[in-house]
Amino acid sequence: AKTILSSSQRSSFPDSFSSAALLNDFEAVVLQLEPEIERARVALMKAGASAALLAGSGAAVFGVFDKKDAQERAIQNIELETGWRVFPCSTVGRNHYRSAMGAAGEILTRFTRP
């Protein structure tokens, strides 16, 4: 978490990070109750994710990919699963996010600058 927090404060994301930097306290319980969620997490890892984790309290599982081709391969594999939905996305820096937010981003900037 410290790696991700310090990266967000720098408006960048590390080139790589240990999956140990990602933690969700719900994961141990939810994965026992819902084996399909664990299957999705494992599928992401097998497809080349450097990390895969339960999002929030279990509405989704996400994977972090270092390479675009690994992400595309995971998308193809996971789209074959019945009942699974795929939403490809990527991280953006703080400046890009604020710019995309327009006027709301300008207001946000006033509250987050040191």
C-alpha positions as CSV (number, residue, x, y, z in Angstrom):
1,A,0.0,0.0,0.0
2,K,2.9,2.4,0.7
3,T,4.2,1.8,-2.8
4,I,0.9,2.7,-4.4
5,L,0.3,5.7,-2.0
6,S,3.7,7.2,-2.7
7,S,3.2,6.6,-6.4
8,S,-0.2,8.4,-6.4
9,Q,1.4,11.3,-4.6
10,R,4.0,11.6,-7.3
11,S,1.4,11.3,-10.1
12,S,3.0,8.2,-11.4
13,F,2.8,4.4,-11.0
14,P,5.9,2.2,-10.3
15,D,7.2,0.2,-13.3
16,S,6.7,-2.8,-11.2
17,F,5.7,-3.7,-7.6
18,S,5.4,-6.7,-5.5
19,S,1.9,-8.3,-5.3
20,A,2.5,-8.2,-1.5
21,A,1.9,-4.4,-1.8
22,L,-1.7,-5.2,-2.6
23,L,-4.0,-6.4,0.2
24,N,-7.7,-6.9,0.8
25,D,-8.8,-8.1,4.2
26,F,-12.0,-9.5,2.7
27,E,-10.2,-11.8,0.3
28,A,-9.6,-14.8,2.6
29,V,-13.2,-15.0,3.6
30,V,-14.8,-14.2,0.3
31,L,-12.6,-16.7,-1.7
32,Q,-13.6,-19.5,0.7
33,L,-17.3,-18.7,0.3
34,E,-17.2,-18.1,-3.5
35,P,-14.8,-20.5,-5.3
36,E,-15.7,-18.8,-8.6
37,I,-14.0,-15.6,-7.5
38,E,-10.8,-17.5,-6.7
39,R,-11.1,-19.2,-10.1
40,A,-11.2,-15.7,-11.7
41,R,-8.2,-14.5,-9.7
42,V,-6.2,-17.6,-10.6
43,A,-7.2,-17.2,-14.3
44,L,-5.8,-13.6,-14.3
45,M,-2.5,-14.8,-12.8
46,K,-2.2,-17.7,-15.3
47,A,-2.8,-15.2,-18.1
48,G,0.2,-13.1,-17.0
49,A,-1.1,-10.7,-14.4
50,S,1.7,-9.6,-12.0
51,A,-1.0,-9.3,-9.3
52,A,-4.7,-10.2,-9.1
53,L,-7.0,-9.2,-6.2
54,L,-10.5,-9.0,-5.0
55,A,-11.9,-5.5,-5.5
56,G,-13.7,-4.1,-2.5
57,S,-16.0,-6.7,-0.8
58,G,-16.2,-8.9,-3.8
59,A,-18.0,-7.3,-6.6
60,A,-15.1,-7.8,-9.0
61,V,-11.6,-9.2,-9.4
62,F,-8.9,-7.2,-11.1
63,G,-5.5,-8.0,-12.5
64,V,-2.4,-5.8,-12.9
65,F,-0.5,-6.4,-16.1
66,D,3.0,-5.1,-16.9
67,K,2.6,-5.8,-20.6
68,K,-0.2,-5.0,-23.0
69,D,0.0,-8.4,-24.8
70,A,-0.5,-10.2,-21.5
71,Q,-3.5,-8.1,-20.8
72,E,-4.9,-8.8,-24.3
73,R,-4.3,-12.6,-23.8
74,A,-6.1,-12.5,-20.5
75,I,-9.0,-10.6,-22.0
76,Q,-9.3,-13.3,-24.8
77,N,-9.2,-16.2,-22.2
78,I,-11.6,-14.6,-19.8
79,E,-14.1,-13.7,-22.4
80,L,-14.5,-17.4,-23.1
81,E,-15.9,-17.9,-19.6
82,T,-19.7,-18.1,-19.3
83,G,-21.0,-15.5,-16.9
84,W,-17.8,-13.5,-16.6
85,R,-17.6,-9.9,-17.8
86,V,-14.4,-8.1,-18.8
87,F,-13.7,-4.4,-18.5
88,P,-10.2,-3.5,-19.8
89,C,-8.8,-0.4,-18.3
90,S,-5.5,1.3,-17.5
91,T,-4.2,3.6,-14.8
92,V,-3.8,7.3,-15.4
93,G,-1.7,9.9,-13.7
94,R,-3.1,12.5,-11.4
95,N,-2.6,15.3,-14.0
96,H,-4.4,13.4,-16.7
97,Y,-7.3,12.6,-14.4
98,R,-7.7,16.3,-13.3
99,S,-7.5,17.4,-16.9
100,A,-10.2,14.9,-17.9
101,M,-12.4,16.1,-15.0
102,G,-12.4,19.6,-16.4
103,A,-13.8,22.2,-14.0
104,A,-14.3,19.6,-11.3
105,G,-10.6,18.7,-11.6
106,E,-9.7,22.3,-11.0
107,I,-11.7,22.3,-7.8
108,L,-10.1,19.1,-6.7
109,T,-6.7,20.5,-7.3
110,R,-7.3,23.3,-4.8
111,F,-8.0,20.8,-2.0
112,T,-5.2,18.3,-2.7
113,R,-2.2,20.6,-3.2
114,P,0.3,20.6,-0.4
